[in-house]
Amino acid sequence: MIKKNYKKRVLISAIPIIIFLFTASIIVWQQIQTETKTNQNSNNIVNTKKDTSVSKEESEIPDTVKIGAYIFSVYDLDFPNNKVNVDFYLWYIAPKDSMSLLENLEVTNSSEVEKSYEMNEKRGDKYFQSVRIKAKIKQDWKVENFPFDKQLIKVKVEDFDKDNTKLIFIADTSASKLDKDIHIDGWKFMDFGIKIDNHLYETNYGDPDIPVNEYSSYSRATLNFTLEREGNGLFFKLFIGLFISVLISLLTFFVNPLDLDPRFGLSVGAIFAAIASQYVITSTLPQNEKLTLVDKLHDVSFIYIFICILVSTISLRYMKQGMTDKSIKLDRYSFLICASTYLIFVIYFISKSI
């Protein structure tokens, strides 16, 4: 009887423990389910964010357009007005047809542009667009070494409607070139290339909706080639009169100082001839603040003609004072020194320019 009562008491005391364990297991199971759902939701949120960021990045990827050019005419090299005319075909290979590339085409360093023969055709999954352009290019001529100068011609092409967040150029280098028959008398064409870079415009164009320090950058394609002047014949044609003027002035050392008209008149005439030579040559060139080969040769010629007049004055004074031998020696040595040093200066300046 006592054992039965003991068993009943043990069973009765175990009931609360069983209920506690059952309740605890239910609570733990619910917590596990809740955490699982939370993790799933968080994973879904992360995946959603990833998908959103990827789609956003994809939407911000600029369109890539292949650009090329074929230059078949260069003419009217206008040195005084800093201009040159370039006639060429330009083409685009674009991923879509809605970019308005031909309409938004801009030659940024031109004063006049004429477009013709526009074409837009689908080629497979790409769009081929081409146009003929006649452009009057603003050219900064480098004439420091004229007439042994080389001129780098650049034609800068941009799309004025789309910055480099929307459009990026890549160069079609295999098809872009100069026509083999292109020719200008006295010039040689060389080193054609097409260069792609980004050009930054440091302005907000006054737009009140854009911060003042927020600048825009545009993809730019630059067609460039070099014109090398074949200047040997031109050099002698331009400067032969100047050199003869200096030679005439040097020949006065062989004239008696007492013969005033030929002794001084030839040098004075030589200096006017040198001035006329400088005026004629510089009138065909643009304004230039740098000292050019033309300036150096004329300036040194002016100095030597003046030296001839100065020596003639001193020699005349010696002659009038009866120092005939001293006057003759002065003329003889002056001719040798002036002629040799003038020739050295001329050769040096020319060698530095070639």
C-alpha positions as CSV (number, residue, x, y, z in Angstrom):
1,M,0.0,0.0,0.0
2,I,2.8,2.3,0.9
3,K,4.6,1.5,-2.4
4,K,1.4,2.4,-4.4
5,N,1.1,5.7,-2.7
6,Y,4.7,6.4,-3.3
7,K,4.3,5.7,-7.1
8,K,1.3,8.0,-7.3
9,R,3.2,10.8,-5.6
10,V,6.1,10.4,-8.0
11,L,3.8,10.5,-11.0
12,I,1.9,13.5,-9.7
13,S,5.1,15.4,-9.0
14,A,6.4,14.6,-12.6
15,I,3.3,16.1,-14.3
16,P,4.5,19.7,-13.8
17,I,7.9,18.8,-15.1
18,I,6.4,17.2,-18.2
19,I,4.2,20.2,-18.8
20,F,7.1,22.6,-18.4
21,L,9.3,20.6,-20.8
22,F,6.5,20.4,-23.3
23,T,5.8,24.2,-23.0
24,A,9.5,25.0,-23.3
25,S,9.9,22.9,-26.4
26,I,7.0,24.6,-28.0
27,I,8.5,28.0,-27.2
28,V,11.9,27.0,-28.5
29,W,10.4,25.6,-31.7
30,Q,8.5,28.9,-32.3
31,Q,11.6,30.9,-31.8
32,I,13.5,28.8,-34.3
33,Q,10.7,29.2,-36.8
34,T,10.7,33.0,-36.2
35,E,14.5,33.3,-36.7
36,T,14.3,31.2,-39.9
37,K,11.6,33.5,-41.3
38,T,13.7,36.6,-40.3
39,N,16.8,35.2,-42.0
40,Q,14.8,34.4,-45.1
41,N,13.3,37.9,-45.2
42,S,16.7,39.5,-44.7
43,N,18.2,37.4,-47.5
44,N,15.3,38.5,-49.7
45,I,16.0,42.1,-48.8
46,V,19.7,41.8,-49.5
47,N,19.0,40.0,-52.8
48,T,16.5,42.7,-53.7
49,K,19.1,45.4,-52.9
50,K,21.7,43.6,-55.0
51,D,19.3,43.3,-57.9
52,T,18.5,47.0,-57.6
53,S,22.1,48.1,-57.4
54,V,23.0,45.9,-60.4
55,S,20.2,47.3,-62.5
56,K,21.2,50.8,-61.4
57,E,24.8,50.2,-62.4
58,E,23.7,48.7,-65.7
59,S,21.6,51.8,-66.4
60,E,24.6,54.1,-65.7
61,I,26.9,52.3,-68.1
62,P,27.6,54.7,-71.1
63,D,27.0,53.6,-74.7
64,T,30.2,52.7,-76.6
65,V,30.4,54.1,-80.1
66,K,33.2,53.3,-82.6
67,I,34.3,56.3,-84.5
68,G,36.6,56.7,-87.6
69,A,37.5,59.1,-90.4
70,Y,39.0,59.2,-93.9
71,I,40.6,62.5,-94.8
72,F,40.7,63.0,-98.6
73,S,41.4,66.8,-98.9
74,V,43.3,69.5,-97.1
75,Y,43.5,72.9,-98.7
76,D,43.6,76.7,-98.2
77,L,46.3,76.9,-95.6
78,D,45.7,80.4,-94.4
79,F,48.6,81.5,-92.2
80,P,47.7,85.2,-91.5
81,N,44.1,84.2,-90.4
82,N,45.1,80.9,-88.6
83,K,42.8,78.6,-90.6
84,V,42.9,75.5,-92.8
85,N,40.2,73.6,-94.6
86,V,39.8,69.9,-94.1
87,D,37.4,67.7,-96.1
88,F,36.7,64.2,-94.7
89,Y,34.2,61.3,-94.2
90,L,33.3,60.5,-90.6
91,W,31.5,57.4,-89.5
92,Y,29.9,55.9,-86.3
93,I,29.2,52.3,-85.4
94,A,26.6,52.5,-82.7
95,P,24.6,50.0,-80.5
96,K,21.3,51.6,-81.1
97,D,19.5,54.0,-83.5
98,S,18.1,56.5,-81.1
99,M,21.4,58.3,-80.2
100,S,21.1,61.2,-82.8
101,L,24.8,61.0,-83.4
102,L,24.8,62.8,-86.8
103,E,22.5,65.6,-85.5
104,N,24.6,66.2,-82.3
105,L,28.0,66.0,-84.1
106,E,30.3,69.0,-83.3
107,V,33.7,69.9,-84.6
108,T,34.8,71.9,-81.6
109,N,37.8,73.7,-83.1
110,S,36.1,74.8,-86.4
111,S,34.6,78.1,-87.4
112,E,32.5,76.7,-90.2
113,V,31.1,73.2,-90.8
114,E,29.2,71.8,-93.7
115,K,27.6,68.3,-93.6
116,S,26.4,66.3,-96.5
117,Y,25.7,62.7,-97.7
118,E,24.4,61.6,-94.3
119,M,23.6,57.8,-94.1
120,N,22.1,55.7,-91.3
121,E,21.8,51.9,-91.9
122,K,21.4,48.8,-89.7
123,R,24.3,46.3,-90.1
124,G,23.5,43.2,-88.1
125,D,22.9,44.2,-84.5
126,K,24.7,47.5,-85.0
127,Y,23.9,50.8,-86.7
128,F,26.3,52.3,-89.2
129,Q,26.1,56.1,-89.7
130,S,28.4,58.2,-91.9
131,V,28.6,61.8,-93.1
132,R,30.8,64.0,-95.2
133,I,32.2,67.1,-93.5
134,K,33.8,70.2,-94.8
135,A,35.3,72.1,-91.9
136,K,37.3,75.3,-91.6
137,I,39.6,74.5,-88.7
138,K,41.1,77.1,-86.5
139,Q,44.8,76.4,-86.5
140,D,47.5,77.7,-84.3
141,W,50.4,77.8,-86.7
142,K,53.9,77.2,-85.4
143,V,56.2,79.4,-87.4
144,E,59.3,79.7,-85.2
145,N,61.3,77.6,-87.7
146,F,59.7,78.9,-90.9
147,P,60.4,77.8,-93.7
148,F,61.5,74.5,-92.1
149,D,58.4,74.2,-90.0
150,K,56.1,71.3,-89.1
151,Q,52.5,71.8,-88.5
152,L,50.3,69.5,-86.4
153,I,46.7,69.7,-87.7
154,K,43.9,68.6,-85.3
155,V,40.2,68.0,-86.0
156,K,38.3,67.6,-82.7
157,V,35.0,65.8,-82.8
158,E,32.4,65.6,-79.9
159,D,28.8,64.8,-79.3
160,F,27.5,68.0,-77.7
161,D,24.4,66.4,-76.2
162,K,25.9,63.4,-74.3
163,D,28.7,63.6,-71.8
164,N,31.0,60.7,-71.0
165,T,28.4,59.2,-68.5
166,K,26.2,58.5,-71.6
167,L,28.6,58.1,-74.5
168,I,32.2,56.9,-74.9
169,F,34.1,56.9,-78.2
170,I,36.5,54.2,-79.2
171,A,38.8,54.7,-82.3
172,D,38.4,52.7,-85.5
173,T,42.1,52.8,-86.2
174,S,42.2,50.1,-88.8
175,A,40.0,52.0,-91.3
176,S,40.9,55.6,-90.4
177,K,43.6,57.1,-92.6
178,L,44.6,59.8,-95.1
179,D,43.9,59.5,-98.8
180,K,47.1,58.5,-100.6
181,D,46.5,61.1,-103.3
182,I,46.1,64.0,-101.0
183,H,48.7,66.7,-101.9
184,I,49.7,70.3,-101.3
185,D,52.6,71.8,-103.1
186,G,55.6,72.3,-100.9
187,W,54.2,70.1,-98.1
188,K,54.5,66.5,-97.0
189,F,51.8,64.6,-95.1
190,M,52.8,62.2,-92.3
191,D,51.9,60.6,-88.9
192,F,48.1,60.3,-89.2
193,G,46.3,59.1,-86.1
194,I,43.0,59.2,-84.2
195,K,43.1,59.8,-80.4
196,I,40.3,59.4,-77.9
197,D,40.3,61.3,-74.6
198,N,37.9,63.0,-72.2
199,H,37.7,66.8,-72.3
200,L,36.6,68.5,-69.1
201,Y,34.5,71.7,-69.3
202,E,35.1,73.6,-66.0
203,T,31.7,75.3,-65.8
204,N,28.1,74.6,-65.0
205,Y,27.1,76.8,-68.0
206,G,25.2,79.1,-65.6
207,D,22.5,76.5,-64.8
208,P,21.1,77.3,-61.4
209,D,20.1,73.6,-60.9
210,I,23.7,72.5,-61.2
211,P,26.3,73.2,-58.4
212,V,29.0,75.7,-59.4
213,N,31.8,73.2,-59.0
214,E,30.1,70.4,-60.8
215,Y,31.8,70.0,-64.1
216,S,31.0,67.9,-67.2
217,S,33.3,65.8,-69.3
218,Y,32.8,64.7,-72.9
219,S,34.4,62.0,-74.9
220,R,36.4,63.5,-77.7
221,A,37.9,62.0,-80.9
222,T,40.8,64.0,-82.3
223,L,42.0,63.4,-85.9
224,N,45.6,64.5,-86.2
225,F,48.3,64.5,-88.8
226,T,51.5,66.4,-89.5
227,L,52.3,68.7,-92.4
228,E,56.1,69.0,-93.0
229,R,57.2,71.9,-95.2
230,E,59.7,71.1,-97.9
231,G,61.5,74.4,-97.3
232,N,64.9,74.2,-98.9
233,G,63.9,75.8,-102.2
234,L,61.6,78.2,-100.4
235,F,64.4,79.3,-98.0
236,F,66.7,80.5,-100.8
237,K,63.8,82.1,-102.7
238,L,62.8,84.1,-99.6
239,F,66.2,85.0,-98.2
240,I,68.4,85.5,-101.3
241,G,67.5,89.2,-101.4
242,L,68.5,89.6,-97.7
243,F,71.8,87.9,-98.2
244,I,72.7,89.9,-101.3
245,S,71.9,93.1,-99.3
246,V,74.4,92.1,-96.6
247,L,77.0,91.1,-99.2
248,I,76.6,94.5,-101.0
249,S,77.1,96.3,-97.6
250,L,80.3,94.2,-97.0
251,L,81.6,95.1,-100.4
252,T,81.8,98.7,-99.4
253,F,85.0,97.9,-97.5
254,F,86.7,97.8,-100.9
255,V,85.5,101.3,-101.8
256,N,87.6,104.3,-100.9
257,P,86.1,106.0,-97.8
258,L,86.5,109.4,-99.5
259,D,84.0,108.2,-102.2
260,L,81.1,109.0,-99.9
261,D,78.2,108.2,-102.2
262,P,79.1,104.5,-103.0
263,R,80.7,103.9,-99.6
264,F,77.7,105.0,-97.6
265,G,74.9,104.9,-100.2
266,L,75.3,101.1,-100.7
267,S,74.9,100.3,-97.0
268,V,71.9,102.6,-96.6
269,G,70.3,101.0,-99.7
270,A,71.1,97.6,-98.2
271,I,69.3,98.3,-94.9
272,F,66.2,99.4,-96.8
273,A,66.3,96.3,-98.8
274,A,66.5,94.2,-95.6
275,I,63.5,96.0,-94.1
276,A,61.5,95.4,-97.3
277,S,62.5,91.7,-97.2
278,Q,61.3,91.3,-93.6
279,Y,58.0,93.1,-94.3
280,V,57.2,90.9,-97.3
281,I,58.0,87.6,-95.4
282,T,56.2,88.4,-92.2
283,S,53.1,89.6,-94.0
284,T,52.5,86.0,-95.1
285,L,52.8,84.7,-91.5
286,P,50.5,85.0,-88.4
287,Q,51.4,87.3,-85.6
288,N,53.9,85.6,-83.3
289,E,55.4,86.9,-80.1
290,K,58.3,84.4,-80.2
291,L,61.5,85.1,-82.0
292,T,61.4,83.2,-85.3
293,L,64.1,82.2,-87.7
294,V,62.9,85.0,-90.0
295,D,63.4,87.5,-87.1
296,K,66.8,86.1,-86.2
297,L,68.2,86.3,-89.8
298,H,66.8,89.8,-90.4
299,D,67.9,91.1,-87.0
300,V,71.5,89.9,-87.4
301,S,71.5,91.3,-91.0
302,F,70.5,94.7,-89.7
303,I,73.3,94.6,-87.1
304,Y,75.9,93.7,-89.6
305,I,74.8,96.4,-92.1
306,F,75.0,98.9,-89.3
307,I,78.5,97.7,-88.4
308,C,79.5,98.3,-92.1
309,I,78.2,101.9,-91.8
310,L,80.0,102.4,-88.5
311,V,83.3,101.0,-89.8
312,S,83.0,103.2,-92.9
313,T,82.7,106.2,-90.7
314,I,85.8,105.3,-88.7
315,S,87.7,104.5,-91.8
316,L,86.7,107.9,-93.3
317,R,88.0,109.7,-90.2
318,Y,91.4,107.8,-90.5
319,M,91.6,108.7,-94.1
320,K,91.0,112.4,-93.5
321,Q,93.6,112.4,-90.7
322,G,96.1,111.1,-93.2
323,M,96.3,107.6,-91.6
324,T,95.7,105.8,-94.9
325,D,97.4,102.5,-93.9
326,K,95.3,102.3,-90.8
327,S,92.1,102.9,-92.8
328,I,93.0,100.2,-95.3
329,K,93.8,97.7,-92.5
330,L,90.6,98.5,-90.8
331,D,88.6,97.8,-94.0
332,R,90.4,94.6,-94.7
333,Y,90.1,93.1,-91.3
334,S,86.5,94.3,-90.9
335,F,85.5,92.5,-94.1
336,L,87.1,89.2,-93.1
337,I,85.7,89.3,-89.5
338,C,82.2,90.5,-90.6
339,A,81.8,88.1,-93.5
340,S,83.0,85.0,-91.5
341,T,81.0,85.7,-88.3
342,Y,77.8,86.6,-90.3
343,L,78.1,83.3,-92.2
344,I,78.6,81.4,-88.8
345,F,75.5,83.0,-87.4
346,V,73.4,82.2,-90.4
347,I,74.5,78.5,-90.4
348,Y,73.9,78.2,-86.7
349,F,70.4,79.6,-86.8
350,I,69.4,77.4,-89.8
351,S,70.9,74.3,-88.2
352,K,68.9,75.0,-85.0
353,S,65.6,75.2,-87.1
354,I,66.0,72.2,-89.3
